[in-house]
Amino acid sequence: MRPLPLSIAAGVLAASCATAQENVTWADTLNTEISPEWAAPEHRAFDFWIGEWEANWRGKPAGEFHHQKEGSYTRQSAFPILGGKALVELAWARDNPEAPSQRGFSIRYFDPARDRWVMAQNWPNATGQGSAFLDQLIGDEHLGRLTMYSVTRRPNAEGEIDVQHRRYNFTDVQPGLSFRWDGSNTRDEGATWFTWYVVDFLRQRDTDDLGAAGTAFPGVHEKVLCAGDPHGGFNDLQGVWQGTAEAADGDTTPARLSAGLALDGCGVLASLETEDKTAFLGIGYLERTEKWLAYYLDNQPGTLHQYFVADSAGAGAVFTHAPALTIKDEFTAYDYDVNFEPTTSTSRIVWEEMSETALTFHEETRDSTDSEWTKKTTYRFAR
């Protein structure tokens, strides 16, 4: 596609900006309609979760066999994105939504190459600390039971790190009515399991309207989580941005970035739309390592999620691709502590400008760690 003459491009962008401000919804930018490309049964195993839910989190009292009948309650909203390639879950406290607790996010999709479902999540606690979209599990479906695993590290009674395996089960599915989730851990590779929560999900209705693109996602109330610095470094992204994507050869096409707050201040979720691709992004700060983390997944067949890591936020931030962070299988520990060397990466994202009215960032690649970085695509946006 040849670049548009400037006079025509200005008119197109002005009209697009007006449309974006008035009519564009999150359903549009995230593409919540399931397309034929993702309609095969293996991609639709989690569709029973689409909708609005009430969840009863039942812990296990000491000395009891059964989990308590009544626990704490959350609301869950689950909806497809990227034309149905992935499913997003958002959670917040049902009875006291302003309380700084029980905020949650997850995203999952099916990887045909491994015949596995892959999931990432972030459930920040009352102090605002969370996994910043890095916590991951992987698994499959068998006889109606969806089971996902990962290696996890937990401190033991002596304060030492104890390597365990974690299991999530999704069972007792009654489509349109209810299902059960339970979370367990094992220290002996599955010989014994401790189930820390059983959660009963009761469906309330179809998924609520997510609202206008660029607004906050469900579960954001007073931003009482992650209120201190350096959290909030990317909050200025919220809104709808219209602009262009310029390739290295000068070829220019329209582009749009929509971003909104999530997890009551602990993250920003965004969609990046170009002529041939839509991508979903989650950006948050990981206190444990004092780094910024970006989750990335696009709507192209066969592509997997990626992680990018930066030391700072705002203009000048450099997000370097970190392949070691991505979960590989049920038994291999991903690099949970974000210990990677940026000099070994061959792709990164550089933020050039971030103001109230303008955004500019570009993608860079190189053939090897000994090569120079070259610009691949430059994105320029106006609010």
ROTORGU-340406 format. One record per residue: residue in one letter; x, y, z of N, C-alpha, C in turn; residue number from 1. Coordinates in steps of 0.2 Angstrom, whole numbers. Each point is the difference from the previous one (the first is absolute). Layout:
<recs>
  rest    n.x    n.y    n.z   ca.x   ca.y   ca.z    c.x    c.y    c.z   nr
     a      X      Y      Z      X      Y      Z      X      Y      Z  NUM
...
</recs>
This chain:
<recs>
  rest    n.x    n.y    n.z   ca.x   ca.y   ca.z    c.x    c.y    c.z   nr
     m      4     -6      0     -4      6      0      4      6      0    1
     r     -1      5     -5      4      6      0     -2      5      5    2
     p      4      4      3     -2      5      5     -5      5     -3    3
     l     -5      2      4     -5      5     -2      3      7     -1    4
     p     -2      4     -5      2      7      0     -2      3      7    5
     l      4      5      2     -1      3      7     -7      3      0    6
     s     -2      3     -5     -7      3      1     -6     -5      1    7
     i      1     -5     -4     -5     -6      1      1     -3      6    8
     a      6     -2      2      1     -3      7     -3      4      6    9
     a      1      7     -1     -2      4      6     -8     -1      0   10
     g     -3      0     -6     -8      0      1     -2     -7      2   11
     v      4     -5     -2     -2     -7      2      1      0      8   12
     l      5      2      2      2     -1      7     -5      5      5   13
     a     -2      6     -3     -5      4      4     -7     -4      0   14
     a     -2     -3     -5     -6     -3      0      0     -6      4   15
     s      6     -4      0      1     -6      4      0      2      8   16
     c      3      6      1      0      2      7     -6      1      3   17
     a     -4      4     -4     -7      1      2     -4     -6      1   18
     t      0     -5     -5     -3     -6      1      2     -4      7   19
     a      7      0      1      2     -3      5     -2      2      7   20
     q     -1      7      0     -2      3      6     -7     -1      2   21
     e     -4     -1     -6     -8      0      1     -2     -7      0   22
     n      3     -5     -4     -4     -6     -1      4     -6      2   23
     v      7      0      1      4     -6      0     -1     -3      7   24
     t     -1     -6      1     -1     -4      6      6     -4      1   25
     w      1     -3      7      5     -5      1     -2     -6     -4   26
     a     -6     -2     -1     -2     -6     -4      2      1     -7   27
     d      1      6     -3      2      1     -7      8      0      0   28
     t      3      3      5      8      0     -1      3     -7      3   29
     l     -3     -3      4      2     -7      2     -2     -5     -4   30
     n     -5      1     -4     -3     -5     -5     -3     -6      4   31
     t     -5      1      4     -3     -5      4     -5     -5     -4   32
     e     -1      2     -6     -4     -5     -4      4     -6     -2   33
     i     -2     -6      1      4     -6     -2      0     -1     -8   34
     s      6      0     -3      0     -1     -7      1     -7     -2   35
     p     -2     -1     -6      1     -7     -3      7     -3      1   36
     e      5      4      0      7     -2      1      1     -3      6   37
     w     -4      2      5      1     -3      7     -6     -4      3   38
     a     -4     -3     -5     -6     -3      2      1     -8      1   39
     a      6     -2     -1      1     -8      1     -1     -1      7   40
     p     -3     -7      1     -1     -1      7      6      0      5   41
     e      6     -1     -2      6      0      4      1      8      3   42
     h     -2      4     -4      0      7      2     -6      3      5   43
     r     -5     -4      0     -6      2      3     -1     -4      7   44
     a      5     -3      3     -1     -4      5     -2      4      7   45
     f      2      6      0     -1      4      6     -6      5     -1   46
     d     -4     -1     -6     -6      4     -1     -5      0      5   47
     f     -1     -5      4     -4     -1      5      0      6      5   48
     w      6      3      1      2      5      4     -3      7     -2   49
     i     -1      1     -6     -2      7     -3     -7      2      4   50
     g      0      6      3     -5      2      3      1      4      6   51
     e     -5      2      4      1      3      7     -1     -6      5   52
     w      4      0      5      0     -5      5      0      2      7   53
     e     -2     -4      5      1      1      7      4     -6      2   54
     a      5      1      4      5     -5      2      0      0      8   55
     n     -1     -6      3      1     -2      7      6     -3      1   56
     w      5      4      3      7     -3      2     -1     -4      7   57
     r      1     -6      0     -1     -4      6      7     -3      2   58
     g      3      2      5      6     -2      3     -1     -6      4   59
     k      5     -4      3     -1     -6      3      2      2      8   60
     p     -5     -1      4      2      1      7      4     -5      3   61
     a      5      2      5      4     -5      3     -4     -6      3   62
     g      3     -6     -1     -3     -6      3     -7     -2     -3   63
     e     -2      3     -6     -6     -2     -4      2     -4     -6   64
     f     -4     -4     -2      1     -3     -7     -3      4     -5   65
     h     -6      3      1     -3      4     -5      2      7      0   66
     h      0      4     -5      1      7      0     -7      3      2   67
     q      1      6      3     -6      4      3     -5      1     -6   68
     k     -7      0      2     -5      1     -4      0      7     -3   69
     e      1      5      4     -1      7     -2      7      3      2   70
     g      3      3     -6      6      3      1      0      8     -2   71
     s      5      2     -3     -1      7     -3     -2      0     -7   72
     y     -3      6     -2     -3      0     -7      3      5     -4   73
     t      1     -2     -6      2      5     -6     -5      0     -5   74
     r      1      5     -4     -4      0     -7      6     -1     -5   75
     q     -2     -4     -5      4     -1     -6     -3      1     -6   76
     s      4      4     -5     -3      1     -7      5     -3     -4   77
     a     -2     -4     -5      4     -4     -5     -2      1     -7   78
     f      4      2     -4     -2      1     -7      6     -1     -5   79
     p     -2     -2     -6      6     -2     -5      3      7     -3   80
     i      6     -1     -2      3      6     -4      4     -3     -6   81
     l      2      5     -4      4     -2     -6     -3     -5     -4   82
     g     -7      1     -1     -4     -4     -4     -1     -7      2   83
     g      1     -1      7     -1     -6      3      6     -4      1   84
     k      6      3     -2      6     -4      1      1     -1      8   85
     a     -2      5      4      2      0      7     -6      2      4   86
     l      0     -2      6     -6      2      5      3      3      6   87
     v     -3      6      2      2      4      5     -5     -1      6   88
     e      3      0      6     -4      0      6      2      6      5   89
     l     -5      4      2      1      5      5     -4     -1      6   90
     a      3      1      6     -4     -2      7      1      6      5   91
     w     -5      1      4      0      5      5     -4     -3      6   92
     a      0      3      6     -4     -2      5     -7      2     -1   93
     r     -5     -5      2     -7      1     -2     -3      5      5   94
     d      1     -1      7     -3      3      5      3      7      2   95
     n      6      0     -1      4      7      1      5      1     -5   96
     p     -3      2     -6      5      1     -6      5      6      1   97
     e     -1      4      5      5      5      1      6     -2      4   98
     a     -1     -6      4      6     -3      4      6     -1     -4   99
     p      6      1      2      6     -2     -3      2     -7      0  100
     s     -5     -4     -3      2     -7      1     -4     -4     -6  101
     q      2     -6     -1     -4     -4     -5     -1      2     -7  102
     r      5      4     -2      0      2     -7      4     -5     -4  103
     g     -2     -2     -6      3     -5     -4     -1      1     -7  104
     f      5     -3     -4      0      0     -7      3     -6     -3  105
     s     -3     -3     -5      4     -6     -3     -2      1     -8  106
     i      5     -3     -4     -1     -1     -7      2     -7     -2  107
     r     -4     -3     -4      2     -7     -2     -1     -1     -8  108
     y      3     -4     -3     -1     -2     -7      3     -7     -1  109
     f     -2     -3     -6      2     -7     -2      6      1     -5  110
     d      5     -4      2      6     -1     -4      0     -6     -4  111
     p     -2      0     -7     -1     -7     -3      7     -4     -1  112
     a      6      4      0      6     -4     -1      1     -4      6  113
     r     -2      2      6      2     -4      6     -7     -4      3  114
     d     -5      2     -4     -7     -3      2     -1      1      8  115
     r      1      7      2      0      2      6     -4      7      1  116
     w     -3      1      5     -3      6      2      6      4      4  117
     v      1      6     -1      5      4      3     -4      6      3  118
     m      2      1      7     -3      5      4      5      5      3  119
     a     -2      6      0      4      5      5     -5      4      4  120
     q      2      2      6     -4      4      4      4      5      5  121
     n     -4      4      3      2      5      5     -5      1      5  122
     w      1     -2      6     -5      1      6      4      4      5  123
     p      0      6      0      4      4      5     -4      0      7  124
     n      4      0      5     -3      0      7     -1      7      2  125
     a     -2      0      7     -2      6      2      5      5      1  126
     t      7     -2      0      5      5      0      2      2     -7  127
     g     -4     -2     -5      2      2     -7      5     -5     -4  128
     q      3     -4      4      5     -5     -3     -3     -5     -4  129
     g      2     -2     -6     -3     -5     -4      5     -3     -5  130
     s     -2     -4     -4      5     -3     -5      0      4     -6  131
     a     -3      5     -1      1      5     -6     -1     -4     -6  132
     f     -5     -5     -1     -2     -4     -6      6     -5     -2  133
     l      4     -1      5      5     -5     -1     -2     -7      2  134
     d     -4     -1      5     -2     -7      3     -3     -4     -6  135
     q      2     -6     -1     -2     -4     -5     -2     -7      1  136
     l     -4     -3     -3     -2     -7      0     -1     -3     -7  137
     i      1     -7     -1     -1     -3     -6     -4     -7      1  138
     g     -4     -2     -5     -4     -6      1     -4     -2     -5  139
     d     -5     -5      1     -4     -2     -6     -7     -2      3  140
     e     -4     -2     -5     -7     -3      2      0     -7     -1  141
     h     -3     -4      5     -1     -7     -1     -7     -2      4  142
     l     -4     -3     -4     -7     -2      2     -4      5      4  143
     g      1      7     -3     -4      5      3      3      4      6  144
     r      6     -3      2      4      4      5      6      3     -3  145
     l      0      7      2      6      4     -3      5      1      6  146
     t      6     -3     -1      5      0      5      6      4     -2  147
     m      3      5      4      6      3     -2      5      0      6  148
     y      6      0     -2      6     -1      5      5      5     -1  149
     s      4      1      5      6      4      0      5     -2      6  150
     v      6      2     -1      5     -1      5     -1      7      4  151
     t      0     -1      7     -1      6      4      5      0      6  152
     r      2      6      2      5      0      6     -4      4      6  153
     r      0     -4      5     -3      3      6      5      0      6  154
     p      0      5      5      4     -1      6     -2     -5      5  155
     n      4     -4      2     -2     -5      5      0      3      7  156
     a     -1     -4      6      0      3      6      7      2      2  157
     e      5     -2     -3      7      3      2      2      6     -4  158
     g     -5      2     -4      2      6     -5      3     -2     -6  159
     e      2     -6     -1      3     -2     -6     -5     -1     -6  160
     i      2      1     -6     -4     -1     -6     -1     -8     -1  161
     d     -7     -1      0     -2     -7     -1     -3     -1     -7  162
     v      3     -4     -5     -2     -1     -6     -6     -5      0  163
     q     -6      2     -3     -5     -4      0     -3      0     -7  164
     h     -5     -5     -1     -4      1     -6     -7      2      2  165
     r     -3      4     -4     -7      3      1     -5     -3     -5  166
     r     -6     -1      2     -5     -3     -5     -7      4      1  167
     y     -2      2     -6     -7      3      0     -5     -5     -4  168
     n     -5     -1      3     -5     -5     -3     -7      4     -1  169
     f     -3      0     -6     -6      2     -2     -5     -6     -2  170
     t     -5     -1      5     -4     -6     -1     -7      2      1  171
     d     -4     -6      0     -7      1      2     -4      5     -5  172
     v      2      1     -6     -2      5     -4     -8     -2     -2  173
     q     -4      5      2     -7      0     -3     -1      6     -4  174
     p      1      0     -7      0      6     -4     -6      4      1  175
     g      2      7      1     -5      5      1     -3      0      8  176
     l      3     -5      4     -3      0      7      6      1      5  177
     s      5     -5      0      5      0      5      6     -4     -2  178
     f      5      1      4      6     -4      0      4      0      6  179
     r      5     -4      1      4      0      6      8      1     -2  180
     w      3      4      4      7      1     -1      4     -2      7  181
     d      5     -4      0      4     -1      6      7      1     -2  182
     g      4      3      5      7      1      0      4     -5      5  183
     s      5     -3     -2      4     -5      4      7      1     -1  184
     n      4     -3      5      7      0     -1      3     -7      3  185
     t      5     -2     -3      3     -6      2      8      1      1  186
     r      3     -4      5      7      1      1      3     -7     -2  187
     d     -4     -5     -2      3     -6     -2     -2     -3     -7  188
     e      0      5     -5     -2     -1     -7     -6     -4     -1  189
     g     -5      2      4     -7     -3     -1     -2     -5      4  190
     a      4     -3      4     -2     -6      5     -5      3      5  191
     t      1      6      2     -5      3      5     -1      7     -2  192
     w     -7      2      0     -1      7     -1     -4      4      6  193
     f      2      6      1     -4      4      4     -4      5     -3  194
     t     -7      0      0     -4      4     -3     -2      6      4  195
     w      3      6     -1     -1      6      4     -7      3     -1  196
     y     -3      0     -6     -6      3     -1     -4     -4     -5  197
     v     -7      0      2     -5     -3     -5     -4      6     -1  198
     v     -2      1     -7     -4      6     -1     -6     -2     -5  199
     d     -6      2      2     -6     -2     -4     -2      7     -4  200
     f      0     -1     -6     -2      5     -4     -8     -1     -2  201
     l     -4      5      1     -7      0     -2     -1      6     -5  202
     r     -2     -2     -6     -1      5     -6     -6      5      2  203
     q      1      6     -2     -5      5      2     -4      2     -7  204
     r      4      1     -5     -3      3     -6      6      0     -6  205
     d     -2      2     -6      5      1     -5      5      6      2  206
     t      6      0     -3      5      5      2     -3      7     -1  207
     d      1      4      5     -2      7      0      4      4     -5  208
     d     -3      6     -2      3      4     -5      7      3      3  209
     l      5     -1     -3      7      2      2      1      8      0  210
     g     -5      3     -4      0      7      0      5      3     -6  211
     a      1      6      0      4      4     -5      7     -2      0  212
     a      3     -1     -5      7     -1      0      4      6      3  213
     g      5     -2      4      4      5      3     -2      1      7  214
     t     -6     -2      2     -2      0      7      2     -5      4  215
     a     -1      0      7      3     -5      5     -4     -6     -1  216
     f      3     -6      1     -3     -6      0     -4     -2      6  217
     p     -4     -5      0     -4     -2      6      5     -1      6  218
     g     -2      2      6      4     -2      6      5      6      2  219
     v      0      6     -4      3      6      2     -5      4      3  220
     h      2      2      6     -5      4      4      4      7      2  221
     e      3      0      6      4      6      2      7     -1     -1  222
     k      2     -5     -4      8     -1     -1      3      0      7  223
     v     -2     -4      4      2     -1      7      6     -4      0  224
     l      1     -4     -5      6     -5      0      6      4     -4  225
     c      6     -2      1      6      2     -4      0      8      0  226
     a     -2      3      5     -1      8      0      7      3      0  227
     g      5     -3      3      6      4      1      5     -1     -6  228
     d      5      4      0      5      0     -5      4     -7      0  229
     p      2     -2     -5      0      2     -7     -6     -2     -4  230
     h     -5     -3      3     -6     -2     -3     -3      6     -3  231
     g     -4     -1     -6     -3      5     -3      4      3     -6  232
     g      6     -3     -1      4      3     -5     -2      0     -7  233
     f     -5     -4     -1     -3     -1     -7     -8      2      0  234
     n     -2      3      6     -7      2      0     -2      5     -5  235
     d      5      4     -2     -2      5     -5     -2     -3     -7  236
     l      1     -6     -1     -1     -4     -6     -8      0     -1  237
     q     -4      0      6     -7     -1     -1     -3      5     -4  238
     g     -5     -3     -4     -3      4     -6      1     -3     -6  239
     v     -3      3     -5      1     -2     -7      4      4     -4  240
     w      5     -3     -3      5      4     -4      0     -2     -8  241
     q      0      4     -4     -1     -1     -7      7      2     -4  242
     g      2     -4     -4      6      2     -4      2     -4     -5  243
     t      7     -1     -1      3     -4     -5      5     -5      2  244
     a      1     -5     -4      5     -5      1      5      1     -6  245
     e      6      2      0      4      1     -5      6     -6      0  246
     a      0     -3     -6      5     -6      0      7      4     -2  247
     a      5     -5      0      7      3     -1      1      3     -7  248
     d     -4     -3     -5      0      2     -7     -4      6     -1  249
     g     -3      3      5     -5      6     -1     -7     -1     -1  250
     d     -2     -7     -1     -7     -1     -1     -4      1      6  251
     t     -5      4      0     -4      3      5     -7     -3      0  252
     t     -3     -2      6     -7     -3      0     -3      3      6  253
     p     -6      1      1     -4      2      6      1     -5      6  254
     a      0      3      5      1     -4      7     -4      3      5  255
     r     -2     -4      5     -3      3      6      2     -4      6  256
     l      1      4      6      1     -3      6     -5      2      5  257
     s     -3     -5      3     -5      2      6      2     -3      6  258
     a      0      3      6      3     -2      6     -5      2      6  259
     g      0     -4      5     -4      1      5      3     -3      7  260
     l     -2      3      6      3     -2      6     -4     -7      2  261
     a      4     -4      3     -3     -7      3      3     -1      7  262
     l     -3     -5      3      2     -2      7      1      6      5  263
     d     -5      5     -1      0      5      5      7      4      0  264
     g      3      1     -5      6      3      0      7     -4     -1  265
     c     -1     -6      0      6     -5      0      2     -2     -8  266
     g     -4      3     -4      2     -2     -7     -4      4     -5  267
     v      3      0     -6     -3      3     -6     -1     -5     -6  268
     l     -6     -1     -2     -2     -4     -6     -1      4     -6  269
     a      3     -3     -6     -1      4     -6     -1     -4     -6  270
     s     -2      3     -5      0     -4     -7      3      5     -5  271
     l      4     -3     -4      4      3     -5     -2     -3     -7  272
     e     -4      5     -4     -3     -3     -6      4      4     -6  273
     t      2     -5     -5      3      3     -6     -4     -3     -6  274
     e      2      1     -6     -3     -3     -6     -1     -7      0  275
     d      5     -4      2      0     -7      0      1     -4      6  276
     k     -1      4      6      1     -4      6     -3      4      6  277
     t     -3     -4      5     -2      3      6      4     -3      6  278
     a      3      4      5      3     -3      5     -3      2      7  279
     f      1     -4      5     -2      1      7      6      1      4  280
     l      0      5      4      5      2      5     -2      1      7  281
     g      4     -3      5     -1      2      7      7      2      3  282
     i     -1      6      3      7      3      2     -1      1      8  283
     g      5     -2      4      0      1      7      7      0      3  284
     y      0      2      6      6      1      4      1     -6      4  285
     l      6     -4      0      1     -5      4      5      2      6  286
     e     -3      0      6      4      3      6      6     -4      1  287
     r     -1     -7      0      5     -5      2      7      2     -4  288
     t      0      2     -6      6      1     -4      1      7     -2  289
     e     -5      4      2      0      8     -1      1      1     -8  290
     k     -4     -4     -4      0      1     -7     -7      0     -2  291
     w     -1      3     -6     -6      0     -4     -1     -6     -4  292
     l     -6     -3     -1     -1     -6     -4     -6      2     -5  293
     a      1     -2     -6     -5      0     -5     -2     -7     -3  294
     y     -6     -2      1     -3     -6     -4     -2      2     -7  295
     y      1     -4     -5     -2      1     -6     -2     -6     -4  296
     l     -6      1     -3     -3     -6     -4     -4      3     -6  297
     d      2     -2     -6     -4      2     -6     -5     -5     -2  298
     n     -4      2     -5     -5     -4     -3      2     -5     -6  299
     q      7      0     -1      2     -4     -6      0     -8      2  300
     p     -1     -4     -4      0     -8      1      7     -2      2  301
     g      0     -4      5      7     -3      2      4      4      4  302
     t     -1      7      1      4      4      4     -2     -1      8  303
     l      5      0      4      0     -1      7      1      7      4  304
     h     -2      0      6      1      6      4      7      1      1  305
     q      2      7      1      7      2      1      0      5      6  306
     y      6      0      3      1      5      5      6      5     -1  307
     f     -1      6      1      5      5     -1      1      3      7  308
     v      6      2      2      2      2      6      4      7      0  309
     a     -2      5      4      3      6      0      2      2      7  310
     d      5      5      1      3      2      6     -4      7      2  311
     s     -3      3     -4     -4      6      1     -6      1     -4  312
     a     -4      5      1     -6      1     -3      0      7     -4  313
     g     -5      1     -4      0      7     -3      5      0     -6  314
     a      0      7     -2      5      1     -6      7     -2      2  315
     g      3     -4     -5      7     -3      1      0     -7      2  316
     a     -6     -3      2      0     -6      3      2     -5     -6  317
     v      3     -5      1      2     -5     -5     -2     -7      3  318
     f     -5     -3     -4     -3     -7      2      4     -5     -4  319
     t      4     -4      3      4     -5     -3     -4     -7      0  320
     h      0     -3     -6     -3     -7      0      4     -5      4  321
     a     -4     -4      5      3     -4      4     -3     -7     -1  322
     p      2     -4     -4     -3     -7     -2      0     -5      6  323
     a      5      1      5      1     -5      5     -6      1      5  324
     l     -4      5      0     -5      1      4     -6     -4     -1  325
     t     -1     -2     -7     -6     -3     -2      0     -8      2  326
     i     -6     -2      3      0     -7      2      0     -5     -6  327
     k      4     -5      1      1     -5     -6     -4     -6      1  328
     d      0     -3      6     -4     -6      1     -2     -1      8  329
     e     -3     -5      1     -2     -1      7      5     -1      5  330
     f      6     -2     -2      5     -2      5      6      5      0  331
     t      1      4     -5      6      5      0     -2      6      3  332
     a      4      3      5     -1      6      3      2      6     -5  333
     y     -5      4     -1      2      6     -4      4      5      5  334
     d      3      5     -3      4      4      4     -4      5      4  335
     y     -2     -2      5     -5      3      5      3      7      2  336
     d      7      0      1      3      6      3      2      5     -5  337
     v     -1     -1     -6      1      5     -5      8      1     -1  338
     n      4     -6      1      7      1      0      2     -2     -7  339
     f      0      5     -4      3     -1     -7      4      6     -2  340
     e      4     -1     -5      5      5     -2     -2      3     -7  341
     p     -2      7      1     -3      3     -6      4      0     -6  342
     t      7     -1      1      4      0     -6     -1     -6     -4  343
     t     -3     -5      2     -1     -6     -4     -6      0     -4  344
     s     -4      5      1     -7      1     -4      1      2     -7  345
     t     -4     -1     -5      0      2     -6     -6      4     -3  346
     s     -4      2      5     -6      5     -1     -1      4      6  347
     r     -3      6     -1     -1      4      5     -5      6     -2  348
     i     -3      3      5     -5      6     -2      3      6      4  349
     v      1      5     -4      2      6      3     -5      6      0  350
     w     -2      3      6     -4      5      0      3      7      0  351
     e     -1      3     -6      3      7     -1     -4      6      3  352
     e     -6      0      0     -4      5      2     -6     -2      4  353
     m     -2      3      6     -6     -2      3     -3      6      4  354
     s     -5      4     -3     -2      6      3     -8     -1      0  355
     e     -3      5      2     -7      0      0     -3      0     -7  356
     t      3      2     -5     -3      1     -6      4     -4     -6  357
     a      6     -3      2      3     -4     -5      4     -6      2  358
     l      0     -5     -4      4     -6      2      4     -2     -6  359
     t      6     -2      1      5     -3     -5      4     -5      3  360
     f      0     -6     -3      4     -5      1      2     -4     -6  361
     h      5     -4      0      2     -4     -5      3     -7      2  362
     e     -1     -5     -5      3     -6      1      7     -1     -3  363
     e      4     -3      3      7     -1     -2      2     -7      0  364
     t      4     -3     -5      2     -6     -1      7     -1     -2  365
     r      3     -5      1      7     -1     -2      1     -8     -1  366
     d      5     -2     -5      1     -6     -2      3     -5      5  367
     s      4      3      4      4     -3      6      2      5      5  368
     t      2     -3      5      2      5      6      6      4     -2  369
     d      4     -2     -5      6      4     -3     -2      5     -5  370
     s     -7      0     -2     -2      5     -5     -3      6      3  371
     e      0      6     -4     -3      6      2     -8     -1     -1  372
     w     -3      4      5     -7      1      0     -2      4     -6  373
     t     -6     -3     -4     -3      4     -5     -7      1      1  374
     k     -3      6     -2     -7      1      1     -4     -5     -5  375
     k     -6     -3      3     -4     -4     -4     -6      4     -2  376
     t     -4      2      6     -6      4     -1      0      6      5  377
     t     -2      6     -2     -1      6      4     -8      1      0  378
     y     -2      1      7     -7      2      1     -1      7      2  379
     r     -4      4     -3     -1      7      2     -7      1      1  380
     f     -2      2      6     -7      1      2     -2      7      3  381
     a     -6      2     -1     -3      6      3     -6     -2      4  382
     r     -1      3      6     -6     -2      4     -6      2     -4  383
</recs>
